[in-house]
C-alpha cells in the first residue's frame, strides 16, 4: 500500500467521523431545541397526574353540640392497569399477592385451559381466597357483588383497554395493618396505589338510624337527575333521613391535586392542590323536630 493510499484512507476516515458527529449534533439539536417543548410535555404527562380529592361530608351535631355523625379515613386499594407489568406471570404474581393480603379472589371465571402446563402460573392465577363482602369491588349500578364477588383480574381486564390510566378500586376500607404491608412492598407491586377516602361514622350506630338516615351510591334511575347537579356515578349521596334532607349542605365540593408519580405509578409528592371544600353543616335535633342551623 502506497503512502498516498494510506493518507487517502486516513482522510476518508476523518471525514466519516466528522460526518457522523455532525449527524449526532443535528439530531441532538432537533430533539433538544426543535422538538424539546413537545418531548417535555410528553415527559410531564408521564410524570404528573391529576388526582381527584374527595370532599368530606358535613358533620352532624345534636342541639347540645354533641357529635352524632363524623367522618373517618377509609383506606382503599386501587390498580392502574397501564402501570402493571407487561409480563403475564409478573402481573399474575401481583394479583396473587393482593389476593393473599386482601382475602379477595384473583378471578371468579372458570378457565380450564389456562395455565395447566405451568403449575406455578396456574396456582397464582387461581389463588384460593376467603370472601370478605364488605371489601368487594363495588359497581354502583349493581349490588350483585354481594352474592357473587368479582375477581381482581376480572376488574382489571374489563377496564384496562378503554381506560388504562383510570384507577380501579379493588378493595375498600382495608385494615391499616394490611395497608402498611402493601406500602412496605410497594416496589414489588407496580400499578397498585393506596387512596384515603373519608367515610361516614355514626357515633350511636343504629340507635338514631331512622332520624339520621344513611348514605350510599346513586340509584341508577336517579342518576340523570343528580348528574345535572354535578354528581358523578361513583359519588355517595344521602339516601334517607337527615343525610337526604340536607344533602345540598352536607355534600361539600371536590378538589383536584397535581401529583408527581414514579415509574410504578406511586405518588412521590403533591405539586399543587386546590383545597376541596368540606361542608360544615350543623343539624339541631329536638325530639321529632329537626332544624338546620347552617
Protein Blocks (a to p, Z undefined) as FASTA:
>chain_A
ZZklmmmmmmmmmmmmmmmmmmmmmmmmmmmmmmmmmmmmmmmmmmpccddddddddddd
dfkopafbdcdddddddddfklpcfblklmmmmmmmmmmmnopafbfcdcfkgoklpmkl
mmmmmcccdddfklgccdfkbcklmmmccdfklmmmmmmmmmmmbccdfbghiafklmmm
mmmmmmmmghiacddddddddfklmmlmmmnopaddddfklmmmmmmnopafkbccdfbh
jllmmmmmmnopaddddddddfkopafbdfbdcdddddfbdcddehjbccdeZZ
